[in-house]
């Protein structure tokens, strides 16, 4: 019985086999005392017994059947270790107690196998001595480097990520007109329906850059404290925040050229299993925890900013400032709500004032909540598709600024607006000639004191509503794995009649470097300053840009 039990337990725990065999003689001596001294033990007989009675297959035992509880264990021990012996009559006698002599024979056979294995290992170690020494040296070197990194690491809780973008290009009939440009639509556009004839002609080729350094800190592994440092030089470019062909990498670029400033500072954390919350002194509408779903997969590589708002240019205005948001997610469904007070009003303890010496109506101040946006979104995301319905209320404050704040007017200082939109996307499960499709539609209705003032200024009724829409197509792995082809068409503000089209192809040079040439056309997107005997007229704008992106 003991040997049958040993066969089962040793199969489950092979390293215990030899431990049990070593103590087996003592245990059997208590159960069945048989007088045998060291002098009485015939080792030659033991070895002869072990050699003769060793079996190579369990089928050699006539009294062991597949229905026996230890059948599989015995079979594995015979095949793997060759340590199971039977009786000369071809039986195993699994129900019989084992004598000390039998235990000695079995133990001796197993020790022989251990010796064979040990000798083989020694031979292998000797043969690969040089290789093992090299590996040991490499391991020691890696341990030293790890120790050095741990001693000099920036932080145990913070990771640094970065994205650097450089652009080279230009646009015909381009305009650089701080705040008065209507690249994203504006309250002034409600009156005229066309871009303002102001600013500077900007048709020269420009070389610009934008760089963001993101410090992501986690204290629990599930939360996120993000601090983003940013710098760039798009201020005087047709592709910048004050330009008529605003690019996404330049959107909300603030500060003077080459000046480093804080672009983000917010904290996102989970609440239970399904909720997450975000609060920050500088947080944007689309940051983690602010929206439950971004309802677009376009673009794979961003070009014109107007195509990065899922078709709802006033709805998803990407307001940046002091605020908070909460998101609920479960079974694909999500609901989110957020509130953001504009970065141009939230930090100030005094109200709106005219900048001393200003002649263009520039303003400063306001206080937290003076200019704000609030968004609620309901969305659903499937395996390869998603859709979201959203509502945004925006209150732009009491005055219409016409100064040099380098942000789109529609984002921060529009009149009171009610914005509603529906956006969605679908992606094929495998890349090929069928593209991913993103589409969205937005509606905005303006009201408040600014509309009354504009109505008086224009001497007539003011159209208080506008629409935006877009359709974007992306072909992943186009022509070569990792590359992408993209095409989009849409209008950012139907009141200014600016239909726009863009086409790009992204070359994924390495995992961290991409080069993207792109062309675009914007209807009524520029100004021909030489027309009308120098008075200028609204005209189409055609442009091209080469963008290189580094991610690290």
ZIMO-V496965 format. One record per residue. RES is the residue in one letter. OMEGA is omega in whole degrees, -180 to 180 (none if undefined). NEAR is the number of other C-alpha atoms within 8 Angstrom. Layout:
# ZIMO-V496965
<<RES:OMEGA:NEAR> <RES:OMEGA:NEAR>>
This chain:
# ZIMO-V496965
<<X:-178:9> <X:-177:7> <X:176:9> <X:178:11> <X:179:9> <X:-180:10> <X:-178:12> <X:-176:11> <X:-180:8> <X:175:11> <X:179:11> <X:-179:6> <X:-174:8> <X:-177:7> <X:179:7> <X:-176:8> <X:-175:10> <X:176:9> <X:-179:8> <X:180:9> <X:180:11> <X:-179:8> <X:-178:8> <X:-179:9> <X:180:12> <X:180:7> <X:-180:8> <X:178:12> <X:177:10> <X:-177:7> <X:-179:6> <X:-175:7> <X:175:7> <X:-176:7> <X:178:4> <X:177:7> <X:180:6> <X:-179:5> <X:-177:6> <X:-176:6> <X:-179:8> <X:-177:7> <X:177:6> <X:178:6> <X:179:7> <X:-179:12> <X:179:11> <X:180:8> <X:-177:9> <X:-178:13> <X:-176:8> <X:-171:6> <X:176:10> <X:-179:11> <X:180:11> <X:179:8> <X:-179:8> <X:179:10> <X:178:6> <X:178:9> <X:-178:10> <X:-176:9> <X:177:7> <X:-177:12> <X:179:7> <X:-179:6> <X:178:5> <X:-173:7> <X:-179:5> <X:-175:10> <X:-176:11> <X:180:8> <X:178:10> <X:180:14> <X:-180:10> <X:179:10> <X:179:13> <X:-175:14> <X:-175:9> <X:-170:6> <X:-178:9> <X:-175:12> <X:-177:10> <X:179:10> <X:178:10> <X:179:12> <X:-177:8> <X:-180:6> <X:177:4> <X:178:9> <X:178:12> <X:-179:11> <X:-177:7> <X:-180:8> <X:-177:6> <X:176:6> <X:-176:7> <X:177:10> <X:179:10> <X:179:10> <X:180:8> <X:177:9> <X:180:12> <X:180:10> <X:-180:12> <X:179:13> <X:-179:11> <X:179:10> <X:-179:12> <X:179:12> <X:176:8> <X:179:8> <X:178:10> <X:179:8> <X:178:8> <X:-180:8> <X:-179:8> <X:178:8> <X:178:8> <X:179:8> <X:179:8> <X:179:8> <X:180:8> <X:180:8> <X:178:9> <X:-179:7> <X:-178:6> <X:-177:8> <X:-179:8> <X:-180:6> <X:179:7> <X:178:9> <X:178:8> <X:179:8> <X:179:8> <X:178:8> <X:178:8> <X:179:8> <X:178:8> <X:179:8> <X:178:8> <X:178:8> <X:179:8> <X:179:8> <X:178:8> <X:178:8> <X:178:8> <X:178:8> <X:180:8> <X:-179:7> <X:-175:6> <X:-178:6> <X:-178:7> <X:-179:5> <X:176:6> <X:-177:5> <X:-172:7> <X:175:10> <X:179:8> <X:174:8> <X:-179:10> <X:174:10> <X:180:11> <X:-177:11> <X:175:12> <X:-179:11> <X:176:12> <X:-179:11> <X:-180:11> <X:-178:14> <X:175:15> <X:-180:10> <X:180:16> <X:-179:17> <X:168:15> <X:-176:15> <X:-176:12> <X:176:14> <X:-177:14> <X:179:13> <X:-175:17> <X:-179:13> <X:178:12> <X:-179:11> <X:179:13> <X:178:13> <X:179:10> <X:179:10> <X:179:14> <X:-180:12> <X:-171:11> <X:-175:9> <X:-178:10> <X:177:10> <X:179:13> <X:178:10> <X:-178:8> <X:178:6> <X:-174:9> <X:173:7> <X:-174:10> <X:-178:12> <X:179:11> <X:174:6> <X:-177:8> <X:176:9> <X:-175:8> <X:178:11> <X:172:11> <X:179:14> <X:178:11> <X:175:11> <X:-176:11> <X:175:11> <X:-178:12> <X:-178:12> <X:176:10> <X:-180:11> <X:-178:8> <X:-175:5> <X:-180:5> <X:-179:8> <X:-178:11> <X:170:11> <X:-177:12> <X:173:12> <X:-178:12> <X:174:12> <X:-173:12> <X:175:13> <X:180:15> <X:-179:12> <X:180:11> <X:-173:14> <X:-178:11> <X:-176:9> <X:175:12> <X:178:16> <X:-176:13> <X:-179:15> <X:179:15> <X:-178:19> <X:-177:17> <X:179:15> <X:-176:12> <X:175:16> <X:-179:12> <X:180:11> <X:-179:9> <X:-176:12> <X:178:11> <X:174:7> <X:-172:13> <X:176:6> <X:179:8> <X:180:7> <X:176:9> <X:-180:7> <X:-180:8> <X:179:8> <X:179:8> <X:-179:9> <X:179:9> <X:171:12> <X:-179:13> <X:-179:13> <X:178:11> <X:-177:13> <X:-180:10> <X:173:11> <X:-175:8> <X:-176:6> <X:-170:5> <X:-178:9> <X:169:11> <X:-178:13> <X:179:14> <X:175:14> <X:-178:12> <X:175:11> <X:176:10> <X:-177:13> <X:-177:16> <X:-175:12> <X:-176:13> <X:179:8> <X:-179:8> <X:178:7> <X:-179:12> <X:175:17> <X:180:17> <X:-175:14> <X:169:9> <X:-167:7> <X:180:12> <X:172:11> <X:178:9> <X:0:14> <X:171:11> <X:176:8> <X:-168:7> <X:175:11> <X:179:11> <X:-177:11> <X:-175:12> <X:-180:11> <X:-179:14> <X:-177:11> <X:175:10> <X:178:18> <X:-180:17> <X:-172:19> <X:175:14> <X:179:12> <X:176:14> <X:-176:10> <X:178:11> <X:177:8> <X:-179:11> <X:179:12> <X:179:14> <X:-178:15> <X:-178:13> <X:178:13> <X:178:14> <X:-177:14> <X:175:15> <X:180:11> <X:176:11> <X:176:7> <X:179:4> <X:-180:8> <X:176:10> <X:173:14> <X:-179:13> <X:176:15> <X:179:13> <X:178:14> <X:-180:11> <X:174:17> <X:-173:16> <X:179:17> <X:180:10> <X:176:10> <X:-173:15> <X:-175:16> <X:-170:9> <X:179:10> <X:178:8> <X:-177:7> <X:-180:9> <X:178:8> <X:173:8> <X:178:9> <X:-180:9> <X:179:4> <X:-178:4> <X:177:8> <X:-176:5> <X:176:6> <X:179:10> <X:-177:13> <X:180:10> <X:176:11> <X:179:14> <X:-178:16> <X:-179:12> <X:178:13> <X:-180:11> <X:174:13> <X:-172:16> <X:171:13> <X:178:13> <X:-174:11> <X:171:12> <X:-177:11> <X:172:14> <X:-175:12> <X:174:13> <X:180:11> <X:174:11> <X:-178:7> <X:-178:4> <X:178:9> <X:178:10> <X:179:13> <X:-179:12> <X:173:14> <X:-174:11> <X:177:12> <X:177:12> <X:173:13> <X:-179:11> <X:174:13> <X:-172:13> <X:-180:12> <X:-169:11> <X:-176:6> <X:176:6> <X:-178:9> <X:176:9> <X:-175:9> <X:-169:10> <X:175:7> <X:-172:7> <X:176:12> <X:176:12> <X:-178:15> <X:-175:15> <X:-175:12> <X:-171:11> <X:-170:13> <X:174:13> <X:172:15> <X:177:16> <X:-178:12> <X:170:12> <X:-172:11> <X:-179:13> <X:-179:13> <X:177:13> <X:-178:12> <X:178:16> <X:-179:14> <X:173:14> <X:180:10> <X:176:9> <X:-178:9> <X:177:5> <X:-180:4> <X:-179:10> <X:-179:9> <X:176:6> <X:-175:7> <X:166:12> <X:-175:13> <X:174:13> <X:-180:16> <X:180:14> <X:-179:14> <X:179:14> <X:178:16> <X:179:14> <X:177:13> <X:-175:10> <X:177:11> <X:176:10> <X:-175:8> <X:-178:8> <X:179:11> <X:178:12> <X:-180:8> <X:179:8> <X:177:11> <X:178:12> <X:-179:8> <X:-177:6> <X:-180:9> <X:-180:6> <X:-179:6> <X:-180:6> <X:176:10> <X:-173:7> <X:179:9> <X:178:8> <X:-178:11> <X:172:12> <X:180:16> <X:177:14> <X:171:14> <X:-179:12> <X:179:14> <X:179:13> <X:175:14> <X:178:14> <X:180:13> <X:-179:11> <X:178:12> <X:179:5> <X:-177:6> <X:179:7> <X:178:9> <X:-179:13> <X:177:13> <X:-178:12> <X:178:13> <X:179:11> <X:176:12> <X:179:11> <X:178:13> <X:179:12> <X:-179:16> <X:-175:13> <X:180:10> <X:-179:10> <X:173:14> <X:-178:11> <X:171:12> <X:-178:11> <X:179:11> <X:174:11> <X:178:13> <X:180:11> <X:173:12> <X:-177:11> <X:172:12> <X:177:10> <X:-174:10> <X:174:8> <X:178:6> <X:-174:5> <X:-177:9> <X:175:11> <X:177:12> <X:-174:12> <X:169:12> <X:-178:11> <X:173:13> <X:-180:11> <X:176:11> <X:180:11> <X:177:13> <X:-179:11> <X:-175:15> <X:180:16> <X:-179:15> <X:172:15> <X:-173:10> <X:-179:10> <X:-177:8> <X:178:9> <X:177:7> <X:176:6> <X:180:7> <X:177:8> <X:175:12> <X:177:10> <X:-179:12> <X:179:11> <X:179:12> <X:177:14> <X:-177:11> <X:177:11> <X:-179:11> <X:173:11> <X:-175:11> <X:176:12> <X:-176:11> <X:176:12> <X:176:10> <X:-177:9> <X:none:6>>
